[in-house]
Amino acid sequence: MPLPYLLPATSAFVQRAPRMLIGGDWVEAADGQTMPLHNPATGEVLCLVPRSTPDDVDRAVLAARQAFDDSAWTRTRPRERQNLLWKLADLMQRDAELLAQLECLNNGKSAAVAQVMDVQLSIDFLRYMAGWATKIEGSSVDVSLPLMPNDQFHSFIRREAVGVVGAIVAWNFPLLLACWKLGPALATGCTVVLKPADETPLTALKLAELMLEAGYPEGVFNVVTGTGITAGSALTHNPLVDKLTFTGSTAVGKQIGKIAMESMTRVTLELGGKSPTIVMADADLKTAAAGAASAIFFNQGQVCCAGSRLYVQRKHFDNVVADIADIANAMKLGNGLDPSVEMGPLISARQQERVYGYIEKGRESGATIACGGESFGPGFFLKPTVIVDVDQRHSLVQEEIFGPVLGAIPFDDEADALRMANDSPYGLGASIWSNDLAAVHRMIPRIKSGSVWVNCHSALDPALPFGGYKMAGVGREMGYAAIEHYTELKSVLIKL
């Protein structure tokens, strides 16, 4: 890709091989080990970052613990926490193009889309959470205490910061997911140790620079890079961590949940999805087809709530599928630094192979590839794919593929659509495409998912809690629900 697409500041950041932030210091791994980061569009090595050891993670957690227990951070007033979040958001706005390019280089997504989506949504979310810092409330309670009838009491309930937060995020939206966890943690007065995904730590490390520039005290925010099996495991097992928050695969989330329960560490898990897109016969079919295409092909299909299962009322099935295939076939694939590119590569060669493996399983089972179905290089590209003649029980429909692969199935009536939509181990999101308001309101309470979108898909707002039913996770991100997950309730009773 020609250099004119790249800011000099972006090149400089990558070329200096960013280090980890622990307790206000930029450090290498204790044993000096590093690991390579790759550009998914070319397969080339971008730079080397520290491969942290368990000792590194323990030092980061201790720094966060000391910052929470002993530093001025614990005496920071709500207004100050609010203003620091605003300052951080302003610095991110200043460096929005740089952050977007780092996300593109490290993740493969379109830099232009990353700037208006990933970066801007991160900024908006931090500003939203800044407002909550001054609105965290307790309550007073009139108590009865029948065994002490002659005494007077004053009783109230406090909401307090949970403490040290261990945050582990996935590689598909590295910056946004980090901010989803940072926002409520910093608004409530927690301290954080962030472990970004193995593949995509660059924006987390740039974010750490901006945190220091914004004026956050040492130890309030720490970043450790490295593998999940080493650094992630050390963070999950550390007894000084009060809360774990994880976004990633269901398999890993289950392991973290089990470990957390052993020590009763508070935990939030935002996991996998296999979200249905339901197109009713009365829908605007062209709009629905475009929406369904966006629901699965956005971010190369690497979205936890991607609309990877398409259900269309039978009489319109062929036409809707044909329209989606036309959209897929017209998409321009390439390096996300090119502003004309509509779809970038998958995150890694391993992910490319995994996603292509599902397509091969479909072929072997007799399913029909309506479009796409091919992978290519250099880089880790896979053409947007639509598959029909696939059974509801097939792995294409039941398992999270996490790529631009859409399984399409016709349905006969509303009950049929709901049955298939709910026939999944996941329940993160779902969309209904219809202009029949009565039908929509009948369907919404019967769909087992944490979010239901009508005539849109994956439309997220900071005020709306996001999370899932069933194997999609535990707890919620965003909205006031996030504040609840980063605080503890304390009941106080004073005998007068």
Backbone torsions as a table, in degrees:
resi	resn	phi	psi	omega
1	MET	NA	129.4	-178.7
2	PRO	-58.8	142.5	-177.3
3	LEU	-61.9	-26.9	179.6
4	PRO	-53.7	-22.9	179.0
5	TYR	-73.1	-17.3	-169.5
6	LEU	-108.6	129.6	174.9
7	LEU	-65.8	143.9	174.8
8	PRO	-57.3	-35.1	-179.8
9	ALA	-66.3	-32.7	178.0
10	THR	-67.4	-48.1	178.6
11	SER	-59.6	-42.7	-178.1
12	ALA	-63.8	-40.4	-179.4
13	PHE	-63.0	-45.1	-178.8
14	VAL	-68.5	-41.5	-174.4
15	GLN	-69.1	-22.8	-179.4
16	ARG	-87.9	6.3	175.7
17	ALA	52.9	80.4	-175.0
18	PRO	-55.2	146.9	179.0
19	ARG	-105.9	174.1	179.8
20	MET	-81.9	157.2	175.6
21	LEU	-110.5	116.3	177.8
22	ILE	-131.9	116.1	177.5
23	GLY	57.8	33.5	179.3
24	GLY	88.6	-2.9	-179.4
25	ASP	-110.8	141.7	174.4
26	TRP	-89.5	118.8	-169.4
27	VAL	-133.4	155.4	168.2
28	GLU	-85.4	172.2	172.9
29	ALA	-64.5	149.9	-176.4
30	ALA	-56.5	-35.5	-179.2
31	ASP	-98.2	6.3	176.7
32	GLY	78.8	3.4	-177.7
33	GLN	-73.7	148.2	177.0
34	THR	-129.7	170.9	173.8
35	MET	-141.1	147.6	-177.0
36	PRO	-83.0	144.9	169.4
37	LEU	-107.1	141.1	-175.8
38	HIS	-113.7	149.6	170.6
39	ASN	-86.0	112.1	-176.4
40	PRO	-62.4	-21.7	-179.0
41	ALA	-76.6	-21.4	-177.0
42	THR	-127.0	-19.4	-174.8
43	GLY	81.4	-2.8	-177.2
44	GLU	-79.3	154.9	177.8
45	VAL	-75.0	127.8	177.3
46	LEU	-81.5	-50.9	-176.9
47	CYS	-169.8	179.0	175.9
48	LEU	-113.2	139.7	175.6
49	VAL	-127.0	160.0	-178.2
50	PRO	-60.9	138.9	171.1
51	ARG	-99.5	94.6	-170.1
52	SER	-66.6	152.1	176.7
53	THR	-99.0	167.5	173.1
54	PRO	-56.2	-34.1	178.0
55	ASP	-64.1	-38.8	176.8
56	ASP	-61.0	-45.1	-179.7
57	VAL	-63.2	-43.2	179.5
58	ASP	-61.8	-38.5	177.3
59	ARG	-64.7	-38.9	179.0
60	ALA	-66.1	-42.8	178.9
61	VAL	-65.4	-40.3	178.1
62	LEU	-63.0	-40.0	176.9
63	ALA	-62.0	-42.5	178.1
64	ALA	-66.1	-39.0	179.1
65	ARG	-62.9	-45.7	180.0
66	GLN	-65.9	-38.6	178.4
67	ALA	-64.6	-35.3	-179.9
68	PHE	-76.3	-38.9	-173.2
69	ASP	-86.8	-36.1	-163.8
70	ASP	-122.5	-8.0	-170.8
71	SER	-101.9	177.9	177.9
72	ALA	-63.7	-19.1	-179.3
73	TRP	-57.4	-37.7	-178.3
74	THR	-68.5	-18.9	179.3
75	ARG	-101.7	5.1	179.0
76	THR	-67.1	131.4	-178.1
77	ARG	-81.4	158.9	-178.2
78	PRO	-52.7	-41.7	-179.1
79	ARG	-61.9	-37.8	179.1
80	GLU	-67.8	-40.6	177.2
81	ARG	-64.5	-39.0	176.1
82	GLN	-60.2	-48.8	-175.5
83	ASN	-66.9	-34.9	177.0
84	LEU	-64.7	-40.5	177.3
85	LEU	-64.9	-39.8	176.5
86	TRP	-62.9	-41.5	178.9
87	LYS	-62.6	-43.3	177.8
88	LEU	-60.5	-44.5	179.5
89	ALA	-62.2	-39.7	178.7
90	ASP	-63.6	-41.2	178.2
91	LEU	-65.5	-38.0	176.1
92	MET	-64.6	-38.1	176.9
93	GLN	-62.4	-41.5	177.7
94	ARG	-60.2	-40.2	-175.5
95	ASP	-103.8	26.7	-173.7
96	ALA	-59.8	-43.1	-177.9
97	GLU	-67.5	-39.6	177.0
98	LEU	-62.1	-47.0	178.4
99	LEU	-60.1	-41.8	-179.5
100	ALA	-64.4	-40.2	179.7
101	GLN	-68.9	-38.6	175.7
102	LEU	-61.9	-40.4	178.7
103	GLU	-64.4	-40.6	178.3
104	CYS	-64.2	-49.3	-178.6
105	LEU	-59.7	-40.5	-171.9
106	ASN	-88.5	-26.7	-173.9
107	ASN	-111.8	-29.2	-179.9
108	GLY	101.3	-14.0	-176.4
109	LYS	-71.5	165.3	178.6
110	SER	-62.3	128.4	177.9
111	ALA	-66.0	-38.0	179.6
112	ALA	-63.4	-43.6	178.0
113	VAL	-68.2	-40.8	180.0
114	ALA	-59.4	-36.5	-178.3
115	GLN	-68.2	-41.5	-177.6
116	VAL	-87.1	-18.0	-179.5
117	MET	-108.0	-75.5	-172.2
118	ASP	-57.3	-51.7	-175.6
119	VAL	-71.2	-46.9	-177.7
120	GLN	-66.2	-39.4	177.0
121	LEU	-64.3	-35.7	176.6
122	SER	-62.9	-45.5	179.2
123	ILE	-62.5	-47.4	179.9
124	ASP	-60.5	-39.3	-178.5
125	PHE	-67.4	-43.1	178.6
126	LEU	-62.8	-39.0	177.8
127	ARG	-66.9	-38.3	176.2
128	TYR	-62.8	-47.0	-178.7
129	MET	-67.7	-29.4	176.5
130	ALA	-57.3	-37.8	179.4
131	GLY	-64.6	-30.3	-179.7
132	TRP	-72.5	-22.1	-177.3
133	ALA	-57.1	-33.7	-178.3
134	THR	-96.4	9.2	-175.0
135	LYS	-128.0	16.4	177.8
136	ILE	-80.2	119.6	-170.0
137	GLU	-121.3	152.2	165.0
138	GLY	-106.4	-156.0	178.6
139	SER	-158.6	154.1	173.9
140	SER	-98.9	149.9	-173.2
141	VAL	-134.4	133.6	170.5
142	ASP	-86.7	117.5	-175.9
143	VAL	-101.2	158.8	-177.0
144	SER	-100.4	-50.7	179.4
145	LEU	42.9	68.9	-174.5
146	PRO	-62.5	-21.3	179.5
147	LEU	-80.2	-5.5	178.4
148	MET	-130.7	62.9	-170.3
149	PRO	-68.1	-20.2	-174.7
150	ASN	-99.4	2.3	-177.8
151	ASP	-104.0	155.9	177.0
152	GLN	-110.7	146.6	-175.0
153	PHE	-137.5	152.0	166.3
154	HIS	-118.8	125.9	-175.9
155	SER	-131.5	139.1	176.9
156	PHE	-150.3	165.8	-179.2
157	ILE	-120.1	126.4	177.6
158	ARG	-102.8	147.6	170.5
159	ARG	-112.3	117.1	-172.9
160	GLU	-120.6	152.2	177.6
161	ALA	-57.7	139.4	-176.1
162	VAL	-70.1	-29.3	177.7
163	GLY	127.7	-132.1	-179.4
164	VAL	-83.9	126.5	-178.5
165	VAL	-107.1	125.8	170.0
166	GLY	-98.0	114.2	-175.2
167	ALA	-113.0	126.7	179.1
168	ILE	-124.2	124.5	-173.3
169	VAL	-121.9	158.7	-177.9
170	ALA	-85.8	174.4	-174.1
171	TRP	-93.5	-5.7	-173.6
172	ASN	-80.6	-32.8	174.1
173	PHE	-135.7	69.0	-169.7
174	PRO	-57.1	-46.2	-177.6
175	LEU	-73.1	-47.2	-177.0
176	LEU	-61.7	-45.2	-179.1
177	LEU	-64.9	-37.6	176.8
178	ALA	-62.1	-42.6	-179.3
179	CYS	-69.4	-33.4	175.1
180	TRP	-57.8	-30.4	-178.9
181	LYS	-92.8	-37.4	179.2
182	LEU	-65.6	-42.9	-173.8
183	GLY	-53.5	-60.3	-179.3
184	PRO	-68.3	-31.7	178.4
185	ALA	-62.5	-47.3	-178.0
186	LEU	-74.5	-32.7	178.5
187	ALA	-65.2	-35.3	-177.9
188	THR	-87.6	-13.2	179.2
189	GLY	99.8	16.0	175.2
190	CYS	-76.8	170.4	168.3
191	THR	-116.6	160.3	-167.3
192	VAL	-136.1	138.8	163.2
193	VAL	-116.4	115.9	-177.7
194	LEU	-101.3	127.0	171.6
195	LYS	-111.5	99.5	176.7
196	PRO	-69.8	164.7	177.6
197	ALA	-58.0	149.4	179.7
198	ASP	-49.3	-43.4	-170.1
199	GLU	-80.6	-22.7	-165.5
200	THR	-136.6	64.0	-179.4
201	PRO	-92.1	-3.6	-167.7
202	LEU	-63.6	-45.9	-178.6
203	THR	-70.3	-28.7	175.4
204	ALA	-64.9	-39.2	179.6
205	LEU	-71.6	-35.9	174.0
206	LYS	-67.1	-39.8	176.9
207	LEU	-59.1	-38.4	178.0
208	ALA	-61.8	-39.8	176.2
209	GLU	-60.4	-44.0	-178.2
210	LEU	-68.2	-32.6	176.9
211	MET	-61.1	-44.8	179.0
212	LEU	-66.1	-40.7	178.7
213	GLU	-63.6	-35.4	179.5
214	ALA	-68.0	-22.4	177.5
215	GLY	107.8	15.6	177.2
216	TYR	-67.8	138.6	179.7
217	PRO	-64.1	156.0	178.2
218	GLU	-58.2	136.7	176.7
219	GLY	89.3	-14.7	179.0
220	VAL	-66.8	-37.7	178.5
221	PHE	-130.9	128.2	-179.4
222	ASN	-132.5	144.1	177.8
223	VAL	-125.8	126.4	174.5
224	VAL	-119.1	126.9	178.1
225	THR	-99.9	157.4	-179.6
226	GLY	146.3	-167.6	-176.1
227	THR	-86.7	154.3	176.3
228	GLY	-64.8	-37.4	-175.3
229	ILE	-68.0	-25.1	179.0
230	THR	-104.6	-65.3	-176.0
231	ALA	-69.5	-44.5	179.8
232	GLY	-62.6	-42.0	179.2
233	SER	-65.0	-42.1	179.3
234	ALA	-62.1	-40.1	179.3
235	LEU	-67.3	-40.5	-178.9
236	THR	-65.5	-35.5	-176.0
237	HIS	-89.2	-8.4	-172.9
238	ASN	-69.5	124.9	-176.4
239	PRO	-71.7	-13.2	179.3
240	LEU	-85.0	-4.1	177.8
241	VAL	-85.3	127.2	-178.8
242	ASP	-90.1	-28.0	-179.1
243	LYS	-144.6	137.7	173.1
244	LEU	-110.9	134.5	174.2
245	THR	-130.4	126.7	-171.2
246	PHE	-132.8	136.5	168.0
247	THR	-124.2	123.7	-178.5
248	GLY	169.7	-152.8	-174.0
249	SER	-72.5	153.9	178.1
250	THR	-63.4	-38.8	-178.3
251	ALA	-60.7	-47.0	179.5
252	VAL	-70.2	-38.5	178.7
253	GLY	-59.4	-38.3	176.8
254	LYS	-62.0	-42.8	179.4
255	GLN	-62.5	-44.5	179.5
256	ILE	-63.8	-41.0	178.9
257	GLY	-60.8	-41.7	178.7
258	LYS	-64.5	-43.6	179.5
259	ILE	-63.7	-41.8	-179.5
260	ALA	-62.6	-38.6	-178.2
261	MET	-68.6	-26.7	178.4
262	GLU	-61.6	-35.8	-179.5
263	SER	-110.2	6.3	-177.3
264	MET	57.7	32.3	173.1
265	THR	-68.5	133.5	177.3
266	ARG	-61.6	146.5	-173.5
267	VAL	-147.6	140.1	169.8
268	THR	-126.9	130.5	-176.8
269	LEU	-127.2	115.9	173.7
270	GLU	-109.3	109.2	-165.3
271	LEU	-115.1	-141.3	-169.6
272	GLY	-81.0	176.7	178.4
273	GLY	-156.3	159.4	174.7
274	LYS	-148.1	65.6	-164.2
275	SER	-74.9	134.7	177.5
276	PRO	-84.8	144.4	169.9
277	THR	-114.8	116.5	-173.8
278	ILE	-109.0	118.6	179.9
279	VAL	-108.6	110.2	179.5
280	MET	-82.0	161.8	-174.2
281	ALA	-63.6	-28.0	-176.1
282	ASP	-86.8	-2.5	-176.7
283	ALA	-66.3	158.0	167.2
284	ASP	-71.5	103.1	-166.9
285	LEU	-67.3	-36.8	177.9
286	LYS	-65.4	-42.8	177.9
287	THR	-64.7	-41.2	179.7
288	ALA	-64.1	-41.4	179.5
289	ALA	-63.5	-44.3	178.3
290	ALA	-64.0	-39.4	178.6
291	GLY	-67.1	-40.5	178.9
292	ALA	-66.1	-37.6	177.3
293	ALA	-64.1	-44.8	178.3
294	SER	-64.0	-37.3	-177.5
295	ALA	-61.8	-30.6	-177.9
296	ILE	-104.6	-29.3	-173.8
297	PHE	-94.9	-15.5	177.3
298	PHE	-60.4	136.9	-179.3
299	ASN	57.8	34.1	179.3
300	GLN	60.7	24.5	-178.7
301	GLY	75.7	3.8	-178.7
302	GLN	-89.6	65.0	-177.1
303	VAL	-136.4	130.8	-175.8
304	CYS	-62.7	-32.1	-179.8
305	CYS	-104.3	22.3	178.2
306	ALA	-55.3	141.2	178.4
307	GLY	-78.9	76.0	-172.6
308	SER	-88.3	-8.5	174.9
309	ARG	-118.4	121.4	-179.1
310	LEU	-109.9	124.7	175.4
311	TYR	-120.3	120.9	-176.8
312	VAL	-124.8	136.4	177.6
313	GLN	-56.2	135.0	-162.6
314	ARG	-52.4	-41.3	-173.4
315	LYS	-68.4	-16.6	179.1
316	HIS	-112.2	3.6	-171.9
317	PHE	-57.8	-52.6	-175.4
318	ASP	-61.0	-41.1	-178.0
319	ASN	-67.4	-42.6	-179.6
320	VAL	-65.7	-44.5	178.9
321	VAL	-61.0	-42.1	179.6
322	ALA	-62.3	-39.5	178.9
323	ASP	-66.1	-40.5	178.6
324	ILE	-66.1	-40.4	178.1
325	ALA	-62.4	-38.7	177.8
326	ASP	-63.1	-41.9	177.8
327	ILE	-62.5	-45.0	-179.2
328	ALA	-62.2	-44.7	-177.4
329	ASN	-66.0	-24.6	-177.7
330	ALA	-89.5	-7.4	-176.1
331	MET	-71.6	137.9	177.9
332	LYS	-90.8	123.2	178.0
333	LEU	-102.1	145.7	178.3
334	GLY	167.1	-165.0	-179.7
335	ASN	-68.4	127.9	-176.5
336	GLY	-65.6	-12.4	174.2
337	LEU	-71.3	-19.8	176.5
338	ASP	-80.2	115.2	-175.9
339	PRO	-64.4	-14.6	179.0
340	SER	-86.6	-9.0	-178.0
341	VAL	-76.0	135.5	-178.9
342	GLU	-101.3	-22.4	177.5
343	MET	-143.8	130.3	178.2
344	GLY	-94.7	-164.7	-179.2
345	PRO	-83.2	168.4	167.5
346	LEU	-73.0	169.5	-169.8
347	ILE	-68.4	-31.2	-172.4
348	SER	-157.6	166.7	175.1
349	ALA	-62.9	-37.2	178.7
350	ARG	-62.7	-43.1	179.0
351	GLN	-68.5	-38.7	176.7
352	GLN	-58.7	-45.0	179.9
353	GLU	-66.5	-40.0	-179.2
354	ARG	-63.7	-48.3	-178.5
355	VAL	-64.9	-43.5	178.9
356	TYR	-62.4	-31.8	177.7
357	GLY	-60.8	-36.4	177.0
358	TYR	-66.2	-38.8	178.1
359	ILE	-62.8	-42.4	177.8
360	GLU	-62.2	-39.9	176.0
361	LYS	-60.0	-39.0	178.0
362	GLY	-63.9	-45.6	177.7
363	ARG	-58.5	-45.7	-177.6
364	GLU	-63.6	-28.2	-178.5
365	SER	-86.8	-3.7	179.2
366	GLY	99.3	3.8	176.8
367	ALA	-68.4	159.8	-177.7
368	THR	-108.3	130.0	176.4
369	ILE	-85.9	106.4	-178.4
370	ALA	-74.4	-29.4	175.0
371	CYS	-164.0	159.6	176.9
372	GLY	74.5	-138.9	178.7
373	GLY	83.3	15.2	-178.6
374	GLU	-125.9	143.0	172.8
375	SER	-113.3	155.8	-179.4
376	PHE	-158.6	169.0	178.8
377	GLY	-139.7	-174.4	1.5
378	PRO	-67.2	161.5	-169.5
379	GLY	89.4	-175.3	-170.1
380	PHE	-118.1	63.2	-172.8
381	PHE	-93.9	149.2	172.8
382	LEU	-145.6	129.1	-177.1
383	LYS	-68.0	143.2	177.7
384	PRO	-58.9	132.3	-166.4
385	THR	-126.3	136.2	172.9
386	VAL	-122.4	130.6	-177.3
387	ILE	-122.4	130.9	177.3
388	VAL	-121.3	179.8	-176.7
389	ASP	56.2	42.1	-178.6
390	VAL	-114.9	140.6	-177.6
391	ASP	-81.2	144.7	179.7
392	GLN	-56.7	-30.6	-176.8
393	ARG	-88.6	-3.3	-177.4
394	HIS	-69.6	153.3	179.9
395	SER	-60.2	-27.5	176.1
396	LEU	-59.0	-31.1	-176.6
397	VAL	-97.9	-29.4	-173.8
398	GLN	-94.8	-25.5	-174.4
399	GLU	-108.0	149.8	178.5
400	GLU	-75.9	118.2	-177.7
401	ILE	-88.5	-38.5	178.7
402	PHE	62.5	51.2	176.9
403	GLY	-161.0	177.8	-175.3
404	PRO	-80.9	61.1	-176.6
405	VAL	-126.8	119.1	-177.2
406	LEU	-111.7	124.1	172.1
407	GLY	-96.7	123.8	-174.1
408	ALA	-115.5	132.2	-176.6
409	ILE	-137.8	135.1	176.3
410	PRO	-80.1	156.6	173.2
411	PHE	-134.7	162.8	-174.7
412	ASP	-97.7	-42.1	-177.6
413	ASP	-148.2	179.2	-176.7
414	GLU	-57.4	-44.5	-179.6
415	ALA	-63.3	-38.5	178.6
416	ASP	-64.2	-43.0	179.5
417	ALA	-63.7	-43.8	-179.7
418	LEU	-65.8	-39.7	179.7
419	ARG	-60.5	-46.4	-178.7
420	MET	-72.9	-36.2	179.0
421	ALA	-61.2	-39.5	-178.2
422	ASN	-85.5	-7.9	-179.5
423	ASP	-82.7	73.6	-176.9
424	SER	-159.5	146.8	175.3
425	PRO	-72.3	-11.2	-177.4
426	TYR	-105.0	164.8	176.6
427	GLY	-159.4	58.0	-176.1
428	LEU	-90.9	-54.5	-178.8
429	GLY	-145.3	165.9	176.4
430	ALA	-160.2	151.4	174.4
431	SER	-130.3	145.7	176.8
432	ILE	-119.2	129.8	178.0
433	TRP	-112.3	106.5	-174.8
434	SER	-165.8	152.9	172.6
435	ASN	-108.9	6.5	178.5
436	ASP	-92.1	97.2	-174.0
437	LEU	-60.7	-38.1	179.7
438	ALA	-63.9	-43.8	179.5
439	ALA	-64.1	-42.0	180.0
440	VAL	-59.4	-45.5	-178.7
441	HIS	-71.8	-24.0	172.2
442	ARG	-69.9	-38.7	-173.1
443	MET	-78.9	-36.5	-173.5
444	ILE	-52.5	-52.1	-177.9
445	PRO	-69.7	-14.3	-178.1
446	ARG	-93.9	-9.5	178.2
447	ILE	-87.7	124.6	-175.2
448	LYS	-90.7	80.0	177.4
449	SER	-153.9	157.5	-176.5
450	GLY	-72.5	-24.6	177.3
451	SER	-133.8	139.9	171.6
452	VAL	-127.7	121.2	178.0
453	TRP	-106.4	141.2	179.6
454	VAL	-116.0	120.6	-178.3
455	ASN	58.9	30.7	171.7
456	CYS	-165.0	174.1	179.8
457	HIS	-151.2	142.3	179.3
458	SER	54.4	37.1	176.6
459	ALA	-90.1	105.6	-172.9
460	LEU	-108.7	142.4	178.1
461	ASP	-135.1	142.1	-177.8
462	PRO	-55.7	-26.5	-177.3
463	ALA	-81.8	-13.0	-176.4
464	LEU	-101.2	121.7	177.2
465	PRO	-58.6	142.8	-179.5
466	PHE	-128.8	127.0	179.2
467	GLY	173.0	-175.2	-170.2
468	GLY	-135.5	169.2	171.5
469	TYR	-89.0	166.5	170.7
470	LYS	52.3	-133.2	-175.1
471	MET	-74.8	2.9	179.1
472	ALA	-80.2	-7.2	172.2
473	GLY	135.8	-173.0	-178.0
474	VAL	-134.0	128.7	178.7
475	GLY	89.6	-177.2	-176.1
476	ARG	-137.5	145.9	168.5
477	GLU	-99.0	157.7	173.2
478	MET	69.0	167.2	-178.1
479	GLY	65.4	-176.4	177.9
480	TYR	-64.8	-23.7	177.8
481	ALA	-55.9	-35.1	179.1
482	ALA	-65.0	-40.1	176.7
483	ILE	-58.6	-42.1	179.7
484	GLU	-61.8	-35.4	-177.5
485	HIS	-76.7	-14.7	-179.9
486	TYR	-108.9	15.2	179.4
487	THR	-134.5	160.4	172.8
488	GLU	-117.0	151.6	175.2
489	LEU	-96.8	135.4	177.6
490	LYS	-125.1	121.7	176.5
491	SER	-90.3	133.2	-177.9
492	VAL	-124.2	130.8	178.6
493	LEU	-128.5	121.2	-177.6
494	ILE	-115.8	119.4	174.7
495	LYS	-82.3	122.5	-174.8
496	LEU	-84.2	NA	NA
